[in-house]
């Protein structure tokens, strides 16, 4: 699929997860220094856990590599839609600025467009822009499940799949 850019400070937050991984019972107000290699390992663990939670067996062959704010995905996956959703899941993490998706898709299909949510956006506004029909927002919502759980809960900086419709 290629290289995709994301907003580094948008996305799900690792704050509590990082603290929990590093400090089982230490004072949460105490500053903690994390080596870059350790942060890479923490991000990799968090992304892999997110992929497993969201996609289960469908993402079992995905290999995640992290180098600072850049993520590389390799391996194989069944279809284009799942490949795109896996890319979004990895990229919509706090601290990730780009995802290089080198995943081999077993059943390729045309790629969807990607859209970065701006302040004031809603799924219906995005649907109006792409499909000239605000009522088509469920298409975008469905195309981003399980990453989206509520059509009213999108946030600036989040990247969404916008599939072509007939």
GROMACS elastic network, one bead per residue, 0.5 to 0.9 nm:
[ bonds ]
;  ai    aj funct       b0    kb
    1     4     6  0.86997   500
    1    83     6  0.84066   500
    1    84     6  0.82116   500
    1   100     6  0.78940   500
    1   101     6  0.55271   500
    1   102     6  0.62578   500
    1   103     6  0.72485   500
    1   104     6  0.85347   500
    1   111     6  0.81464   500
    2    99     6  0.80722   500
    2   100     6  0.55119   500
    2   101     6  0.51846   500
    2   102     6  0.63928   500
    2   103     6  0.89810   500
    3    72     6  0.88248   500
    3    98     6  0.67765   500
    3    99     6  0.56563   500
    3   101     6  0.61794   500
    3   102     6  0.85430   500
    4    87     6  0.82585   500
    4    88     6  0.89762   500
    4    91     6  0.80271   500
    4    97     6  0.83826   500
    4    98     6  0.53711   500
    4    99     6  0.52011   500
    4   100     6  0.63168   500
    4   101     6  0.77814   500
    5     8     6  0.88901   500
    5    91     6  0.77332   500
    5    96     6  0.85952   500
    5    97     6  0.56671   500
    5    99     6  0.65858   500
    5   100     6  0.88563   500
    6     9     6  0.88747   500
    6    10     6  0.80749   500
    6    11     6  0.89225   500
    6    88     6  0.89112   500
    6    91     6  0.59863   500
    6    92     6  0.69049   500
    6    93     6  0.87897   500
    6    96     6  0.66544   500
    6    98     6  0.55074   500
    6    99     6  0.78617   500
    6   116     6  0.79796   500
    6   157     6  0.72657   500
    6   158     6  0.76544   500
    6   159     6  0.70078   500
    7    10     6  0.54658   500
    7    11     6  0.77861   500
    7    91     6  0.84197   500
    7    92     6  0.78968   500
    7    93     6  0.89546   500
    7    94     6  0.81127   500
    7    95     6  0.80819   500
    7    96     6  0.72404   500
    7    97     6  0.57056   500
    7    98     6  0.83512   500
    7   116     6  0.84841   500
    7   156     6  0.89505   500
    7   157     6  0.53809   500
    7   158     6  0.73591   500
    7   159     6  0.84529   500
    8    11     6  0.76948   500
    8    69     6  0.75164   500
    8    91     6  0.86418   500
    8    92     6  0.83853   500
    8    93     6  0.77231   500
    8    94     6  0.57524   500
    8    98     6  0.83087   500
    8   157     6  0.83700   500
    9    12     6  0.89442   500
    9    13     6  0.85294   500
    9    93     6  0.82475   500
    9    94     6  0.52065   500
    9    95     6  0.57251   500
    9    96     6  0.78088   500
    9    97     6  0.84594   500
    9   157     6  0.80250   500
   10    13     6  0.80054   500
   10    92     6  0.69588   500
   10    93     6  0.70282   500
   10    94     6  0.54688   500
   10    95     6  0.77258   500
   10    96     6  0.86607   500
   10   155     6  0.80535   500
   10   156     6  0.72235   500
   10   157     6  0.52850   500
   10   158     6  0.64134   500
   11    91     6  0.78931   500
   11    95     6  0.81241   500
   11    96     6  0.85301   500
   11   155     6  0.82552   500
   11   156     6  0.89343   500
   11   157     6  0.72323   500
   11   158     6  0.61588   500
   11   159     6  0.88999   500
   12    92     6  0.65789   500
   12    94     6  0.54131   500
   13    16     6  0.76068   500
   13    17     6  0.80311   500
   13    93     6  0.66567   500
   13    94     6  0.51650   500
   13    95     6  0.83502   500
   14    17     6  0.50658   500
   14    18     6  0.56594   500
   14    19     6  0.83655   500
   14    42     6  0.88622   500
   14    43     6  0.79737   500
   14    46     6  0.78220   500
   14    93     6  0.77138   500
   14    94     6  0.64645   500
   14    95     6  0.83635   500
   15    18     6  0.52996   500
   15    19     6  0.62724   500
   15    20     6  0.86206   500
   15    94     6  0.89081   500
   16    19     6  0.50937   500
   16    20     6  0.60034   500
   16    21     6  0.85364   500
   17    20     6  0.50872   500
   17    21     6  0.61346   500
   17    22     6  0.86645   500
   17    42     6  0.86589   500
   17    46     6  0.79722   500
   18    21     6  0.51625   500
   18    22     6  0.62558   500
   18    23     6  0.84801   500
   18    39     6  0.83571   500
   18    42     6  0.68040   500
   18    43     6  0.85399   500
   18    46     6  0.88761   500
   19    22     6  0.52316   500
   19    23     6  0.57210   500
   19    24     6  0.80341   500
   19    28     6  0.77811   500
   19    32     6  0.85445   500
   20    23     6  0.54469   500
   20    24     6  0.59038   500
   20    25     6  0.85679   500
   21    24     6  0.71086   500
   21    42     6  0.77700   500
   22    32     6  0.88103   500
   22    34     6  0.88919   500
   23    26     6  0.54825   500
   23    27     6  0.82988   500
   23    28     6  0.83046   500
   25    28     6  0.84210   500
   26    29     6  0.87860   500
   26    30     6  0.79779   500
   27    30     6  0.56447   500
   28    31     6  0.78813   500
   34    37     6  0.82569   500
   34    38     6  0.63180   500
   34    39     6  0.62909   500
   35    38     6  0.51958   500
   35    39     6  0.62544   500
   35    40     6  0.86933   500
   36    40     6  0.61494   500
   36    41     6  0.86500   500
   36    67     6  0.85612   500
   36    68     6  0.68858   500
   37    40     6  0.50919   500
   37    41     6  0.63464   500
   37    42     6  0.87125   500
   37    67     6  0.82231   500
   37    68     6  0.82248   500
   38    41     6  0.50330   500
   38    42     6  0.61512   500
   38    43     6  0.86188   500
   39    43     6  0.60669   500
   39    44     6  0.84274   500
   39    68     6  0.75722   500
   40    43     6  0.51879   500
   40    44     6  0.60555   500
   40    45     6  0.85732   500
   40    65     6  0.83045   500
   40    66     6  0.54019   500
   40    67     6  0.60214   500
   40    68     6  0.60013   500
   40    69     6  0.83380   500
   41    44     6  0.50521   500
   41    45     6  0.61140   500
   41    46     6  0.85604   500
   41    65     6  0.88326   500
   41    66     6  0.73900   500
   42    45     6  0.51338   500
   42    46     6  0.61216   500
   42    47     6  0.85898   500
   43    46     6  0.50321   500
   43    47     6  0.60095   500
   43    48     6  0.84437   500
   43    66     6  0.70258   500
   43    68     6  0.88324   500
   43    93     6  0.86406   500
   43    95     6  0.85315   500
   43    96     6  0.87568   500
   44    47     6  0.51936   500
   44    48     6  0.60274   500
   44    49     6  0.84466   500
   44    64     6  0.62980   500
   44    65     6  0.65310   500
   44    66     6  0.59315   500
   44    71     6  0.83393   500
   45    48     6  0.52092   500
   45    49     6  0.60477   500
   45    50     6  0.85594   500
   45    64     6  0.87625   500
   46    49     6  0.51012   500
   46    50     6  0.61220   500
   46    51     6  0.86482   500
   46    93     6  0.88779   500
   47    51     6  0.61570   500
   47    52     6  0.85750   500
   47    64     6  0.76357   500
   47    89     6  0.76101   500
   47    90     6  0.57240   500
   47    91     6  0.89110   500
   47    93     6  0.76962   500
   48    51     6  0.50796   500
   48    52     6  0.61419   500
   48    53     6  0.85491   500
   48    62     6  0.85040   500
   48    63     6  0.82842   500
   48    64     6  0.68430   500
   48    90     6  0.83174   500
   49    52     6  0.50720   500
   49    53     6  0.60372   500
   49    54     6  0.85234   500
   50    53     6  0.50644   500
   50    54     6  0.59827   500
   50    55     6  0.82385   500
   50    89     6  0.72165   500
   50    90     6  0.79211   500
   51    54     6  0.52156   500
   51    55     6  0.55880   500
   51    56     6  0.68946   500
   51    58     6  0.89989   500
   51    59     6  0.64180   500
   51    60     6  0.83582   500
   51    62     6  0.87030   500
   51    86     6  0.67072   500
   51    89     6  0.68836   500
   51    90     6  0.76437   500
   52    55     6  0.54290   500
   52    57     6  0.73473   500
   52    58     6  0.84590   500
   52    59     6  0.66310   500
   52    60     6  0.71570   500
   53    56     6  0.58473   500
   54    59     6  0.87649   500
   54    86     6  0.87317   500
   54    89     6  0.83694   500
   54   145     6  0.89204   500
   54   146     6  0.62224   500
   54   147     6  0.72875   500
   55    58     6  0.54396   500
   55    59     6  0.56983   500
   55    60     6  0.82931   500
   55    82     6  0.82387   500
   55    85     6  0.89984   500
   55    86     6  0.79770   500
   55   146     6  0.80917   500
   56    59     6  0.59289   500
   56    60     6  0.66184   500
   57    61     6  0.82092   500
   58    61     6  0.78003   500
   58    62     6  0.88605   500
   58    77     6  0.68084   500
   58    78     6  0.72274   500
   58    82     6  0.76373   500
   59    62     6  0.54524   500
   59    63     6  0.89400   500
   59    76     6  0.83402   500
   59    77     6  0.66438   500
   59    78     6  0.88547   500
   59    82     6  0.81609   500
   59    83     6  0.85851   500
   59    86     6  0.75366   500
   60    63     6  0.83644   500
   60    76     6  0.89277   500
   60    77     6  0.84648   500
   61    74     6  0.83570   500
   61    75     6  0.55828   500
   61    76     6  0.58752   500
   61    77     6  0.69236   500
   62    73     6  0.65046   500
   62    74     6  0.57663   500
   62    76     6  0.63450   500
   62    77     6  0.73027   500
   62    86     6  0.87991   500
   62   103     6  0.74446   500
   63    72     6  0.80936   500
   63    73     6  0.56480   500
   63    74     6  0.51178   500
   63    75     6  0.57638   500
   63    76     6  0.88786   500
   63   103     6  0.87960   500
   64    71     6  0.69439   500
   64    72     6  0.59759   500
   64    74     6  0.67954   500
   64    75     6  0.89057   500
   64    90     6  0.87933   500
   65    70     6  0.83951   500
   65    71     6  0.56905   500
   65    72     6  0.51142   500
   65    73     6  0.65236   500
   65    74     6  0.83509   500
   66    69     6  0.72320   500
   66    70     6  0.58346   500
   66    72     6  0.64282   500
   66    73     6  0.89570   500
   67    70     6  0.52703   500
   67    71     6  0.64124   500
   67    72     6  0.83372   500
   68    71     6  0.79799   500
   68    95     6  0.82729   500
   68    96     6  0.79015   500
   69    95     6  0.56823   500
   69    97     6  0.53156   500
   69    98     6  0.68391   500
   69    99     6  0.88621   500
   70    91     6  0.88358   500
   70    95     6  0.87235   500
   70    96     6  0.59017   500
   70    97     6  0.59546   500
   70    98     6  0.50114   500
   70    99     6  0.59636   500
   70   100     6  0.77256   500
   71    90     6  0.74258   500
   71    91     6  0.77149   500
   71    96     6  0.71047   500
   71    97     6  0.82112   500
   71    98     6  0.62548   500
   71   100     6  0.62288   500
   71   101     6  0.83376   500
   72    98     6  0.84385   500
   72    99     6  0.56232   500
   72   101     6  0.59770   500
   72   102     6  0.71983   500
   73    86     6  0.88195   500
   73    87     6  0.77119   500
   73    90     6  0.85983   500
   73    99     6  0.72592   500
   73   100     6  0.62257   500
   73   102     6  0.57176   500
   73   103     6  0.61204   500
   74   100     6  0.86435   500
   74   101     6  0.66124   500
   74   104     6  0.73803   500
   75   102     6  0.74454   500
   75   103     6  0.50779   500
   75   104     6  0.61939   500
   75   105     6  0.88386   500
   76    83     6  0.87519   500
   76   102     6  0.88955   500
   76   103     6  0.53960   500
   76   105     6  0.59170   500
   76   106     6  0.69744   500
   77    80     6  0.79842   500
   77    82     6  0.72525   500
   77    83     6  0.64282   500
   77   103     6  0.68634   500
   77   104     6  0.63309   500
   77   105     6  0.51777   500
   77   106     6  0.61689   500
   77   107     6  0.84369   500
   78    81     6  0.88513   500
   78    82     6  0.72975   500
   78    83     6  0.79088   500
   78   104     6  0.85332   500
   78   105     6  0.57754   500
   78   107     6  0.59635   500
   78   108     6  0.83586   500
   79    82     6  0.56206   500
   79    83     6  0.63509   500
   79    84     6  0.88890   500
   79   105     6  0.55000   500
   79   106     6  0.60423   500
   79   108     6  0.59516   500
   79   109     6  0.74795   500
   80    83     6  0.50009   500
   80    84     6  0.62086   500
   80    85     6  0.86446   500
   80   105     6  0.60571   500
   80   106     6  0.82311   500
   80   107     6  0.68493   500
   80   108     6  0.54039   500
   80   109     6  0.57120   500
   80   110     6  0.75567   500
   80   111     6  0.68572   500
   80   112     6  0.87413   500
   81    84     6  0.52126   500
   81    85     6  0.62357   500
   81    86     6  0.86304   500
   81   108     6  0.89152   500
   81   109     6  0.81476   500
   81   111     6  0.78863   500
   81   112     6  0.80053   500
   81   143     6  0.80196   500
   81   161     6  0.89725   500
   81   163     6  0.89512   500
   82    86     6  0.60023   500
   82    87     6  0.84960   500
   82   105     6  0.89803   500
   83    86     6  0.51636   500
   83    87     6  0.62490   500
   83    88     6  0.87377   500
   83   101     6  0.82614   500
   83   103     6  0.71106   500
   83   104     6  0.85249   500
   83   105     6  0.70491   500
   84    87     6  0.50582   500
   84    88     6  0.62741   500
   84    89     6  0.86326   500
   84   101     6  0.87030   500
   84   111     6  0.79640   500
   84   112     6  0.78420   500
   84   161     6  0.74118   500
   85    88     6  0.50175   500
   85    89     6  0.60582   500
   85    90     6  0.86241   500
   85   143     6  0.84108   500
   85   144     6  0.68765   500
   85   145     6  0.82092   500
   85   146     6  0.85302   500
   85   147     6  0.76624   500
   85   160     6  0.87874   500
   85   161     6  0.75956   500
   86    89     6  0.50045   500
   86    90     6  0.62469   500
   86    91     6  0.85365   500
   87    90     6  0.52756   500
   87    91     6  0.60708   500
   87    92     6  0.84813   500
   87    99     6  0.67262   500
   87   100     6  0.82820   500
   87   101     6  0.65328   500
   88    92     6  0.57040   500
   88    93     6  0.87350   500
   88    99     6  0.84720   500
   88   144     6  0.88296   500
   88   147     6  0.81965   500
   88   158     6  0.87928   500
   88   159     6  0.66859   500
   88   160     6  0.72469   500
   88   161     6  0.79958   500
   89    92     6  0.54348   500
   89    93     6  0.71265   500
   89   147     6  0.68433   500
   90    93     6  0.60997   500
   90    96     6  0.78400   500
   90    99     6  0.71485   500
   91    94     6  0.81959   500
   91    95     6  0.88340   500
   91    96     6  0.57878   500
   91    97     6  0.70387   500
   91    98     6  0.64286   500
   91    99     6  0.59151   500
   91   158     6  0.88169   500
   91   159     6  0.79994   500
   92    95     6  0.88136   500
   92    96     6  0.71930   500
   92    97     6  0.88470   500
   92   157     6  0.83697   500
   92   158     6  0.61464   500
   92   159     6  0.67573   500
   93    96     6  0.57701   500
   93    97     6  0.87989   500
   94    97     6  0.85119   500
   96    99     6  0.76745   500
  100   103     6  0.89513   500
  101   104     6  0.88661   500
  104   108     6  0.87101   500
  105   108     6  0.54740   500
  105   109     6  0.87528   500
  108   111     6  0.85297   500
  110   164     6  0.85768   500
  111   163     6  0.76469   500
  111   164     6  0.85019   500
  112   161     6  0.61009   500
  112   162     6  0.55539   500
  112   164     6  0.63041   500
  113   160     6  0.83629   500
  113   161     6  0.59245   500
  113   163     6  0.62293   500
  113   164     6  0.77737   500
  114   159     6  0.64822   500
  114   160     6  0.55615   500
  114   162     6  0.57415   500
  114   163     6  0.84733   500
  115   126     6  0.86134   500
  115   158     6  0.82145   500
  115   159     6  0.54328   500
  115   160     6  0.52335   500
  115   161     6  0.65676   500
  115   162     6  0.69183   500
  116   156     6  0.73392   500
  116   157     6  0.56332   500
  116   158     6  0.55982   500
  116   160     6  0.63991   500
  117   120     6  0.85248   500
  117   121     6  0.62858   500
  117   122     6  0.82594   500
  117   126     6  0.85068   500
  117   154     6  0.74678   500
  117   155     6  0.64050   500
  117   157     6  0.53130   500
  117   158     6  0.53898   500
  117   159     6  0.61843   500
  117   160     6  0.74015   500
  118   121     6  0.55847   500
  118   122     6  0.89037   500
  118   155     6  0.74764   500
  118   157     6  0.63954   500
  118   158     6  0.82320   500
  119   122     6  0.88974   500
  119   155     6  0.73447   500
  119   156     6  0.52086   500
  119   157     6  0.83941   500
  120   125     6  0.89335   500
  120   155     6  0.89398   500
  120   156     6  0.81343   500
  121   124     6  0.82023   500
  121   125     6  0.60748   500
  121   126     6  0.67925   500
  121   154     6  0.81429   500
  121   155     6  0.81746   500
  121   156     6  0.78375   500
  122   125     6  0.51209   500
  122   126     6  0.62554   500
  122   127     6  0.85398   500
  122   137     6  0.86663   500
  122   151     6  0.82006   500
  122   152     6  0.70853   500
  122   153     6  0.85572   500
  122   154     6  0.72074   500
  122   155     6  0.89108   500
  123   126     6  0.50639   500
  123   127     6  0.60098   500
  123   128     6  0.85484   500
  123   134     6  0.78788   500
  123   136     6  0.86470   500
  123   137     6  0.51920   500
  123   138     6  0.79329   500
  123   140     6  0.69693   500
  123   141     6  0.72949   500
  123   151     6  0.66949   500
  123   152     6  0.75002   500
  123   154     6  0.79512   500
  124   128     6  0.61057   500
  124   129     6  0.86387   500
  124   133     6  0.79078   500
  124   135     6  0.63582   500
  124   136     6  0.69915   500
  124   138     6  0.83289   500
  124   140     6  0.88829   500
  125   128     6  0.50803   500
  125   129     6  0.63750   500
  125   130     6  0.88631   500
  125   133     6  0.86888   500
  125   134     6  0.59772   500
  125   137     6  0.79907   500
  126   129     6  0.50606   500
  126   130     6  0.62702   500
  126   131     6  0.82446   500
  126   134     6  0.74248   500
  126   137     6  0.74098   500
  126   140     6  0.84594   500
  126   162     6  0.89411   500
  127   130     6  0.52173   500
  127   131     6  0.53463   500
  127   132     6  0.67173   500
  127   133     6  0.59980   500
  127   135     6  0.72258   500
  127   136     6  0.56615   500
  127   137     6  0.50927   500
  127   138     6  0.86413   500
  127   139     6  0.82107   500
  127   140     6  0.71971   500
  127   162     6  0.85891   500
  128   131     6  0.54228   500
  128   135     6  0.77268   500
  128   136     6  0.76277   500
  128   137     6  0.80556   500
  129   132     6  0.56379   500
  129   133     6  0.76940   500
  129   134     6  0.79844   500
  130   133     6  0.79721   500
  130   162     6  0.78801   500
  130   164     6  0.89578   500
  131   134     6  0.75488   500
  131   136     6  0.70804   500
  131   137     6  0.89958   500
  131   164     6  0.87238   500
  131   165     6  0.80699   500
  132   136     6  0.85945   500
  133   136     6  0.57509   500
  133   137     6  0.81363   500
  134   137     6  0.59794   500
  135   138     6  0.74542   500
  136   139     6  0.56466   500
  136   140     6  0.74396   500
  137   140     6  0.53430   500
  137   141     6  0.63149   500
  137   142     6  0.87300   500
  137   151     6  0.81955   500
  138   142     6  0.58903   500
  138   143     6  0.82843   500
  138   151     6  0.77767   500
  139   142     6  0.52958   500
  139   143     6  0.60717   500
  139   144     6  0.87546   500
  139   162     6  0.81935   500
  139   163     6  0.77909   500
  139   165     6  0.84072   500
  140   143     6  0.50003   500
  140   144     6  0.63416   500
  140   145     6  0.89118   500
  140   151     6  0.88652   500
  140   160     6  0.78749   500
  140   161     6  0.69394   500
  140   162     6  0.58497   500
  140   163     6  0.71570   500
  141   144     6  0.53653   500
  141   145     6  0.65274   500
  141   148     6  0.67839   500
  141   149     6  0.83841   500
  141   150     6  0.79671   500
  141   151     6  0.59506   500
  141   160     6  0.89830   500
  141   161     6  0.89831   500
  142   145     6  0.53286   500
  142   146     6  0.82067   500
  142   148     6  0.82514   500
  143   146     6  0.86354   500
  143   148     6  0.89857   500
  143   160     6  0.84494   500
  143   161     6  0.63731   500
  143   162     6  0.71228   500
  143   163     6  0.68753   500
  144   147     6  0.55596   500
  144   148     6  0.56970   500
  144   149     6  0.87414   500
  144   160     6  0.65711   500
  144   161     6  0.61563   500
  144   162     6  0.84125   500
  145   148     6  0.50489   500
  145   149     6  0.66836   500
  146   149     6  0.63254   500
  148   151     6  0.69547   500
  148   153     6  0.74280   500
  148   154     6  0.76726   500
  149   152     6  0.88498   500
  149   153     6  0.76258   500
  150   153     6  0.54070   500
  150   154     6  0.81227   500
  151   154     6  0.71942   500
  154   158     6  0.70509   500
  155   158     6  0.57388   500
  156   159     6  0.85823   500
